[in-house]
Amino acid sequence: MPLHDVPAGQRGPGGGLGEFAEAQVRFTKAMPAQYASSAEARRGFCAACGTQISFTATYIPGLIDITLGSLDRPEAIKPTLHYWDATRLPLLKFADGLPCHAEFPPAPG
């Protein structure tokens, strides 16, 4: 599962985002409320407390970013790479040895 650090993610929770195929994701309680942050993008959030939960966009069809801290067991997630490293805050350094991509990673296949 890729992790990424985009400017929009810098405004969200510090636990990071994980990107999943939409078919892999099932919300077990209420569906997140939606906010259209641009013509292309939607942000899902908890309607009760405002916590950011998800991000979808037309330029990443079939994919959904989920805030890792909102998962029941975030420690079970095993990242495979980082992307949008070009916008990473300089004070943050990854020491996990995973590949870092300046923007989107190469398409699978």
matplotlib code that plots the C-alpha trace (Angstrom):
import matplotlib.pyplot as plt

x = [0.0, 1.5, 1.7, 1.9, 2.5, 0.8, 0.2, -3.5, -2.2, -0.2, -3.5, -4.9, -3.9, -0.2, -0.6, -0.4, -2.7, -2.9, -4.1, -6.4, -8.5, -12.1, -13.2, -10.9, -12.6, -15.7, -17.1, -18.6, -20.5, -21.8, -20.5, -18.2, -19.8, -18.4, -16.8, -16.0, -12.6, -12.3, -14.0, -12.0, -11.7, -13.9, -12.8, -14.7, -14.9, -16.7, -19.9, -19.9, -16.3, -14.9, -12.0, -10.7, -11.2, -10.8, -9.9, -11.0, -10.4, -11.2, -7.5, -7.0, -10.1, -11.0, -8.6, -9.4, -7.0, -7.8, -6.3, -4.4, -5.3, -9.0, -8.5, -9.4, -5.9, -3.5, -0.5, -1.6, -0.9, 2.5, 3.5, 5.3, 6.4, 6.1, 5.0, 4.7, 8.0, 8.7, 6.2, 7.4, 8.0, 11.8, 11.7, 10.1, 12.5, 11.6, 14.0, 12.2, 14.2, 11.1, 11.2, 10.2, 8.7, 8.7, 5.1, 2.9, 4.6, 5.0, 1.7, 1.6, 2.1]
y = [0.0, 3.3, 6.3, 9.8, 13.3, 15.9, 19.5, 18.6, 15.9, 18.4, 20.0, 16.7, 14.3, 13.7, 9.9, 9.8, 8.6, 5.2, 4.7, 1.7, 0.5, 1.6, -2.0, -2.8, -0.2, -0.8, 1.7, -0.3, 2.5, 5.8, 6.8, 9.9, 13.2, 14.7, 18.1, 19.1, 20.7, 21.3, 20.4, 17.2, 16.2, 15.1, 14.8, 12.5, 13.5, 12.5, 14.6, 14.4, 15.7, 16.9, 14.5, 13.9, 10.3, 10.0, 11.7, 10.8, 12.6, 12.2, 12.1, 8.9, 6.9, 3.8, 4.8, 6.2, 7.7, 6.9, 8.6, 5.8, 7.0, 6.5, 2.8, 0.3, -1.3, 1.2, -0.8, -3.6, -1.5, -2.3, 0.5, -0.3, 3.2, 6.9, 9.4, 13.2, 13.4, 16.6, 18.3, 16.6, 19.0, 19.3, 18.4, 15.0, 12.2, 8.7, 6.1, 3.0, 2.5, 2.4, 3.9, 7.6, 9.2, 12.9, 12.9, 9.9, 6.5, 4.7, 3.0, -0.7, -3.2]
z = [0.0, -1.0, 1.4, 0.1, 1.5, -0.6, 0.4, 1.1, 3.4, 5.3, 6.3, 7.5, 10.3, 10.8, 10.7, 6.9, 4.1, 2.6, -1.0, -1.7, -4.5, -3.7, -3.9, -0.9, 1.4, 3.4, 5.9, 8.7, 10.3, 8.8, 5.4, 5.6, 4.9, 1.7, 0.9, -2.7, -2.1, -5.9, -9.1, -9.2, -5.6, -2.7, 1.0, 3.3, 7.0, 10.1, 10.3, 14.1, 14.8, 11.5, 11.3, 7.8, 6.7, 3.0, -0.3, -3.9, -7.1, -10.8, -11.6, -9.5, -10.7, -8.7, -5.8, -2.4, 0.1, 3.8, 6.8, 8.5, 12.0, 11.2, 10.7, 13.4, 13.2, 11.5, 12.7, 10.4, 7.3, 5.7, 3.3, 0.1, -1.0, -0.5, -3.1, -3.5, -1.7, -3.6, -1.3, 2.0, 4.8, 5.2, 8.9, 8.0, 6.9, 6.1, 7.6, 6.4, 3.3, 1.1, -2.4, -2.6, -5.7, -6.2, -7.4, -8.4, -8.5, -11.8, -12.9, -12.0, -14.8]

ax = plt.figure().add_subplot(projection="3d")
ax.plot(x, y, z, "-o")
ax.set_aspect("equal")
plt.show()
